[in-house]
């Protein structure tokens, strides 16, 4: 994400942004809210009269419109964000229009209130854009799953299964490893870091294939263990310390670590609070070190005051994606929780 312009008076004003990746479109889904005024270049049909002998026709023109947003729709696998609402500036004021935001589409967002968590999200998106991509490859005998680490979770790039045809077993195994290696090379591109993990010895044999066939890719691989492949395997790898040097700065890895710390503190009746009532009590004591908030809860404005008070007390607010396991676990606690500086007594 690139910040093109920031013009704020207090917490009101305009920020112009340029999304540069799918992750940035995901961030914009949470930055743009109902009631915001968004300006962007878009296409709209306008009437034109070619000559008197021909009826009026409609043609599509590129125009810049300001739309008061009523609905936000993000399509992860189509790589676009739709912002729907009423035109407030430009042609056809009062009509409805949908802004289709893609990677490379700059837009200006005007808000009456930029919450601290939204400004922090922009800072995080800018910082993340400067870090290398990470690919997770999980393999066991006959099966493999490859995912790209996004800021909202792990997006599956490929799921592979060895052929069950008859013939030499070693030939089928070698062909399968070559297929997985090709898929990894395609997902990683020229600069992504790769974590190769899985149960058993299949990952070591796959690594030998990559060493021979894709030596440049091999230099960017970190080996690790995992007891399974698929989504649960991704989550296991994110939690492990062996890949900390690769993942420590990523948003989703931070969420995975914080949620593990939270549940550990809860299990030992330690320095944790969850649910709005308990968290509010902790905020009143100035005890909150990390406030964990589900994105859906933050978007509805239910905990604005809590987030503001935590920020004012130099605590850190972390917004969790509802699309991956750490967010799902936070949702089971009511969508808001806190890791504390010191233990407090909870009222029964």
N, C-alpha and C positions, 0 to 999 in steps of 0.2 A: 504494500500500500504506500502511495505517495501522498503527502499533504501538499496541495497546491496553494491553498490560501486559508488563513485562519483569522477571522475578524470577530472577536468576542468582546462584549461589554459585560463583565461579571460572568454569569453563566448563560447569557443570551447572545445569539448571533449566528454567523455563517462559517461553515468549514467546507472547503472544496477538496475533494479526494479523487484519486485516480486508482482504481483497482487493477492490480497487475497479475492476479492469480485467482484460482477457484477459492482459495482460502479467504481472499479479500472480499469476494462476493458473499461468502458466508458471514464475515464480519459485518458487511453492510446490511444483511438481513436483520441483524440485531441493533444496528445503529439507527436505521430509519424506522420511525414509529408513526402510528396514526396521528394525524394533525400536523406533521412536519410539512414544510414547503420545500420541494426538491426541484432544482433546475437542471435540465440536461438537454442535449441535442437529441431529437427524435424525428420520426417520420409521421406525417399526418396528411390525409387526403384533403385537398383543397379544390374548389371548383375553378374551372378554366373554360373560356370560350374561344375556340380555335377560329371560327368565323361564323357569319350569320347563317350560313347554310347548314351548319352542323349543330346538333343539340349540345347542350352543356355537358362537359365531361369532368371526371375527377382525376386528378393526378397527385402522386405522392411527392411531397416536398420535405426537405430537411429543415426543421425549424427548432428554435430553442424555446421550450415551454417551462413554465413554473407550475407544478402540480401539487395541490394539497392532498397528502396521502391518506387513503382510507384502507388500503390493503397491501400487504407485502407478501410476496410468494417467491420462494427460493427453490430452484430445481438443480440439485447437486449434479445429476448425471447429464443434464442438458447444458450446464455451464452458463446459466443466465438467471438474472434476478428481475422480477416484474414488480413495478411499483404502480399501483392503480389509484386514481382519485380524480378530483375536479380541477380543471385548468383555472388557474388564478392569474396567470401572466402569459401574454403571447396571443396567438390567434384563438378564436372559438372559446373565449372566456366563458365559464359556466358549464361547458361540456365535459364529459368524462373522457379520460385518456389513460393509456398504460405506457409507462416508460420501461423499455426493455434495456436493462443494464447488463453489459457484457464486460469481459476483461478488456481494458483499454478505453472504456467509456467513462469520461470524467463527469462528475456531478457535484452540485453544490447543495448542501443540506442546511436549512435554516430552522433553528429551534428556539423556542422561548426559554427552554431550560436544558442545558447540556449537563447531565448528571456526571459526577466524578467517575463512575464506572464506564461511561461511554467514552470519555476523554482518555481513560486508561486503556480501553479497548483499541482506540486508534494508535496510541503509543505502542501497544503490544503488536499490532498488525504491522506497523512500520519496522519494528525491531525484528519480527519473525521473517520479513521479506528479505532480510540481509543474511539469513542463516541458510546453510545447505539443506537440501531436501534429504529426507531419510526414507529408505525403502526397507520393509520387513519381509523377509522370505522365510517361511516355515516349511520344513520338509520332513516326511517320514517315508517309509517304504511304500512306494506306489502312489503317494499323494503329496501335493504341495499347494500352499496358499501364499500369494504375494500381495502385499498391501503397501500403499503409500501413506506415510504419516502426514496427516493434515492437522490443522489447528483445532478441528472439530472432532477428530477421531482418526481411525485408520480406514482409508477407502480401499476396498478390495480391487486390485488390478487384474488378478488372474487366479483361477482355481484349476489345477491340473491333476489328471489322474492317468496312471500308466495304462497302456493298452492291455486288454485281457486276451488278446489273440494267442493262438498256439505258436510254438516255436521255441527257440533257445531263450531261456529265462534271462541269461546275462545280456543278450542282445536287446531284449525289451527294457531291461533296467538301464542299460547304457543310453538307449534312445530316449527314455524318459528323462534322464538327467540332462541330456543335451537340450531337450525341450524346455525344461525348467531353467537351465542356464540362459537360453535365448530370451525367455520371458523376463528373467531378472535383468538382463542387459538392456532390454527394451524399456522396462519400468524405471531403471536407474538413470538412463541417459548418460551424459558425459560427466556429471559432477555429483550425483547423489551418493550419500553414504549408505551402506547396506549392512543390515544385521541379518545374519544367516543362523537360524536356530531350529531346534526340533528334537524329538526323542531318538535315542539310538545312534547308529553310526551312519545313517543315510546322509546327514549333512556333511560329514567329513569326506565321503565319497563324491558328493556333489561339488564340494570345494576343489577337489583334485581336477575335476572336469573343467571348472571355471579357471583354475590356475593355468591350464593348458590352452583352452579355447579363447578365454577372455582375460588375458593377463592384466589389462588396465582396470577392469572391473574388480579383479581379485585384490588389487591394492587397496580398495575402498571397503573391503568386507571385514566386519567384526563378528567373530563366532560366539555363540551363546547356546545355552540349553533351554529346552521347553518341553513340557510333558505332553503337549498336544499341539495341533495345528488349528487353523481357523481363528475365529474371533476370540475364543478363550486363550489361545496361544499368543495372539497379539497382546492381550491384556497382561498375560504373564511376563512377556518380554519387557513391556513397559515398566513393570514393577521391579525388575531385577537390577541390582547394582552394577553388574558386569558391563552394561552398556551406558552407564551414567555419563561417561564423557561424550557420548554421541547424542544422548537425549536430554541431558540436564536442562538445556535452555528451551526445550519445546513446551508449548502450552499444555498439550494433552499429557505429557509425562509429568508435568507439575501437578495436574489434577489427579493423576493416578497416585502420586506420592502423598498428596495432602489427604485424599480420602482414606488411604491406608493408615496414616497417622491419626486421623479422626476416629476411625473405628477401633484402633488400638487403645486410644484414650478412653473411649466410651466403655470398652470391655473391662478396663481396669478402674472405672469410676475416677478417671483422672481429669486432666485440664481440657475439658470439652463441654460444649453446650449445643443443643439442637432443638429445632422448633422455634417459632417466633417469640414465644413467651420466655423461654430459657435464654435465648440469644439476647433479647432486649434487656434482661436482668444483667447479663454479662457486660453489655454495652454500658449500662448505668454505672457499673463498677469500674469502667475503663479497663476491663480485663481482656478484650479481644485483640489477639495478635494477627490472626488470619480469619476473615469472614468469608465463608463459602456460600455462594448464592447460585441457584439454578437460573439459567438464562431466561426461561419462561416466566419465572417469578419476578426477575428484575424488569423484564419487558412490560409487565402489567403494572409496575410502579408500586408494588405492595410493600417493598422494604426500602424505599428511597431514603427515609429518615434514618434508618439503621445504618445504611451504607454511608450516608453523609457523616454521621456521628463517629463511625469507625475511622473514616479517613481523617477527620479532624483530630482524632486521638492518636494519629500516626500508625494506625493499623492498616493492613493490606486487604483490599477486597479482591476476591478471585471469582469471576463469573464462570460457572461450569456449563459445558455443552450438554444438552439433554439428549444428544444423539449418540452418546457412547457410555460405556459401563460406569465410569466414575459419576457421571451425571445421574444415571439411573439409581445408583446407590444413594446419592444425595437426595433424590426425589423421595426415596423411601423414608427419609427422616423429615419430610415436610418441605424440602427445597431450600432450607437455610440452616446453617450450622456454623460453629466457630471453634477454632483452636485457641486456647487461652494462654495468657501470660502467667496466670496463677489460678489455682483451683478455687471455685466459689461454691457456696452451699446453695443447692436448688430447693426452692419451696415445694413442698409436696402438693 
